[in-house]
Amino acid sequence: MEMNMSFSHDMDDEYEKFIRRMNPPRVVIDNEACKNATVIRVDSANKHGLLLEVVQILTDLNLIITKAYISSDGSWFMDVFNVTDQDGNKIIDEGILDYITKSLGPESCFTYSMRSVGVKQSMDHTAIELTGSDRPGLLSEVSAVLRHLKCNVVNAEVWTHNTRAAAVMQVTDEETGTAITDPERLSRIKTLLCNVLKGSNKSSLAKTVVSHSVTHTERRLHQMMFADRDYERMGDDVLDDRQRPNVDVVNWYDKDYSVVTIRCKDRPKLLFDTVCTLTDMDYIVFHANIDTEGPDSYQEYYIRHIDGSPVKSDAERQRVTQCLEAAIERRVSRGLKLELCTTDRVGLLSDVTRIFRENSLTVTRAEVTTKAGKAVNTFYVRDASGYPVDAKTIDSIRQVIGQTILKVKGSPEDSKSDSQESPTRFLFGGLFKSRSFVNFSLVRSYS
């Protein structure tokens, strides 16, 4: 049976390659058609997931998609994207334009299945995936455990939403600077991190995965939080109705589509987040209209499930609505934005997050990157008790870390609206304020 399924998959793959060879993708980039954006037209043979592939490539280049018209009814995929750079200007960099053409054009057709949407092996680092209940100081505890185990965090992304937390971290061996391959050591890392995620509640759900695979980090985080069912609302974590996305799902019976409309505040990577979620829920987008010019975004999708049917029940409609709301909310920047830029060293993340923890700050989102010996980290923090971040606390932290190393983007007052999300979410957050992990006493207690 397994051999027949493998044979069928190989035949399907060869057929797709043949179709793409006979109908190679065509990419046209036009800087004259629109006065305030670069227009990118993509025509290609269609397959499930192709829209996400295209959006992902544009998003990974940090391009802003201001408008999009999508049509993939039948076997052909025809999309138009209006894009700008982060400053709202047209794309004139020849390197970027050439990359887009090569990534979406004919040269891409034989490497489609190997893109970063999938999984690739890497011996440069070890990938660690974590999911569990969010709590103040969690990132600090995880970082301290990794430092104790002589693991250096070279890249990481952490999201929190609806009392849940997910992280994808890339670590190397402290001494060799390469991936960790010893099975016993990997097993110990997995066990200790899982214990940290569970904390004092040993019955809570927590998951740790250690591998040498490379995936698209942001898509993987969406998948992890979706699997963790973060879209299910908690009674003590209700957003203000003005902050929540407006998602509506209705059936268009004449055309056998379900029509999904989304209205919310615009932000970078919003289109990727919604398309990613629809794709991972096995819905196919046949037509779509996206307009994100101005402070608000409007998205309209005509979808069917991969089995060919529109949304069949109220329960399915509610699930689609909740999952799209969660996908949009996960990346919303809640809290005060802090940026750290300094020479990288082993234990840097552990030291910085420990200082946050000692000052009763909890990290709601984090991006950790290391390149050419430089660490560039972004943290969104808020007071662990749910109150606005005190300016004096930030000044104290900057004096310890370094005024030029840690910079504040915005002001502590910017986090006031965030505290409205759940004033009692971390009611006892002050109890988590602790001293540093002296001699790793706390780490050892987990072992």
Disulfide bonds with the S-S distance in Angstrom:
none
